[in-house]
Amino acid sequence: MPKMRAKSDLPSKPCLTCGRPFAWRKKWERDWDNVLYCSDRCRMQRGASQTTAERAK
């Protein structure tokens, strides 16, 4: 059985909506490059946050 890795050793990237970092998960193994949001909530709010950012400009 392979040795487990510490969560701090896993790759992470920032969420496009909230900006918080989120770590790699096993279920995202084949699709990690396309994962952009940390949660379903952020994914559903992506349009709302972009329009808010555009209004601020």
SEDO-259956 format. One record per residue: x negated, y, z of N, C-alpha, C, CB in turn; residue in one letter. Coordinates in steps of 0.001 Angstrom, whole numbers, plus 500000, padded with zeros to 6 digits. Each point is the difference from the previous one (the first is absolute). Glycine has a CB too. Layout:
REM residues N
PT    n.u    n.v    n.w   ca.u   ca.v   ca.w    c.u    c.v    c.w   cb.u   cb.v   cb.w resn
PT      X      Y      Z      X      Y      Z      X      Y      Z      X      Y      Z    A
...
//
This chain:
REM residues 57
PT    n.u    n.v    n.w   ca.u   ca.v   ca.w    c.u    c.v    c.w   cb.u   cb.v   cb.w resn
PT 499156 498822 500000 500844 501178 500000 499108 501244 500000 501854 498753 501224    M
PT 498455 502247 497903 499156 501199 499937 500115 500833 501269 500261 500018 497519    P
PT 498667 500667 502754 499950 500865 501170 500887 501229 499778 497655 499197 500525    K
PT 503105 501196 500469 500890 501155 499879 499188 501292 500065 501891 498690 501048    M
PT 498608 502324 498256 499344 501305 499987 500706 500924 500976 499290 499686 497599    R
PT 499967 501227 502970 500597 501011 500869 500782 500991 499148 498131 499741 501691    A
PT 502940 500810 498848 500823 500931 499240 499190 501226 499567 502024 499207 501263    K
PT 497016 501187 499530 499176 501154 499647 499096 499719 498796 500057 500695 502397    S
PT 499725 498044 497279 499175 499631 498850 500788 499944 498693 498561 498720 501557    D
PT 502766 501342 498520 500828 499926 498806 500028 501347 499287 501396 498208 501072    L
PT 498770 501784 497600 500078 501273 499279 501271 500764 500388 498696 498994 498084    P
PT 501227 502311 501838 501174 500831 500283 500011 501176 499035 499988 499323 502447    S
PT 501177 501328 497458 500133 501192 499169 501146 500836 500549 499096 498793 497951    K
PT 500946 502495 501714 501059 500865 500528 501310 499849 499222 498237 501607 500744    P
PT 502855 498529 499953 501326 499975 499395 500198 501301 499216 500919 498518 501872    C
PT 499688 501411 496952 500214 501196 499184 501055 500934 500587 499348 498667 498012    L
PT 501575 500810 502780 501064 500824 500559 499596 500644 501315 501648 498529 498885    T
PT 497950 500660 502082 499726 500527 501341 498519 500258 500252 502001 498786 500788    C
PT 497115 500626 498416 498565 500230 500149 499323 499127 501040 500442 502286 499302    G
PT 500320 496909 501413 499396 499120 501015 499299 498832 499319 501777 500646 501676    R
PT 497097 498907 498887 499315 498846 499418 500754 498706 500330 497788 501214 500185    P
PT 502232 497865 498858 500575 498683 500256 499034 498952 499478 502371 500898 499858    F
PT 497620 497945 500808 499026 498952 499718 500567 498948 499050 498982 500393 502247    A
PT 500110 498919 497105 500303 498902 499090 500789 498923 500726 497922 500489 498679    W
PT 503034 498906 500609 500772 498881 500542 499913 498829 499032 501575 501576 501216    R
PT 498533 497238 499313 499916 498790 499187 501026 500002 498864 499173 498769 502011    K
PT 502052 501708 498263 501030 499981 498956 499692 500971 498863 501664 499364 501738    K
PT 497429 501579 498482 499600 500945 498954 498729 499553 499282 501062 501833 501317    W
PT 498482 496962 498929 498724 499522 499487 499859 500169 498491 499964 498388 501868    E
PT 501033 501205 497364 499912 500062 498536 500340 501367 499441 500571 497609 499948    R
PT 500020 503258 500869 500521 501267 499500 499460 501217 500765 502047 498769 499305    D
PT 496839 501101 501383 499483 501053 500868 499782 501321 499266 498924 498231 501360    W
PT 500634 501732 497401 499747 501232 499251 501274 500786 499725 498039 498891 498969    D
PT 503101 500433 500984 501269 500657 499706 500798 500398 501236 500032 498711 497917    N
PT 499521 500889 503266 500697 500364 501240 499633 501442 500333 499989 497585 500855    V
PT 501017 503281 499231 499765 501426 500203 500580 500541 501300 499989 500222 497557    L
PT 500970 499068 503020 500720 500494 501173 499865 499033 501161 501610 501192 498510    Y
PT 498382 499339 502704 499803 499176 501190 501252 499248 500415 498282 501607 500723    C
PT 502892 498853 498866 501246 499369 500426 501104 500255 498970 499322 500271 502419    S
PT 501790 499028 497759 501159 500229 499139 500549 501401 500210 500544 497552 500061    D
PT 499393 502936 501161 500493 501349 500290 499226 501048 499187 500655 499254 502327    R
PT 498033 500642 497646 499189 500946 499223 500260 499844 498507 498246 499954 501789    C
PT 501941 498827 497771 500271 499757 498587 501322 500635 499593 498698 497859 500111    R
PT 502312 502058 500749 501310 500583 499693 499969 501531 500075 501091 497920 500890    M
PT 498023 502642 499915 499915 501454 500164 499035 500653 499030 500554 499679 502373    Q
PT 498835 499560 496741 498974 500553 499115 500511 501166 499171 498965 497759 499913    R
PT 502235 502179 499577 500557 501083 499192 500273 501228 500844 501005 498322 498466    G
PT 499487 501493 502744 500326 501121 500881 498741 500761 500411 502003 498739 500835    A
PT 496925 500546 499446 498782 500681 500430 499355 500763 498843 499652 498229 501742    S
PT 500461 501251 497045 499417 500686 498851 500755 501286 499707 499248 497803 499060    Q
PT 502059 502175 501043 500764 501220 499732 499760 501039 501081 501734 498648 498815    T
PT 498076 500910 502424 499689 500919 501087 498637 500636 499775 501401 498638 501580    T
PT 497632 500572 497973 498663 500529 499743 500027 500998 498824 498986 497842 500880    A
PT 501831 501861 498118 500088 500901 498849 500656 501325 500371 500125 498012 498497    E
PT 500843 501959 502423 500659 501216 500439 499052 500907 500769 502148 498755 500085    R
PT 496897 500665 500617 499062 500761 500805 499001 500775 499124 500255 498290 501826    A
PT 499561 501289 496941 499015 500646 499110 500450 501317 499505 499244 497819 499332    K
//
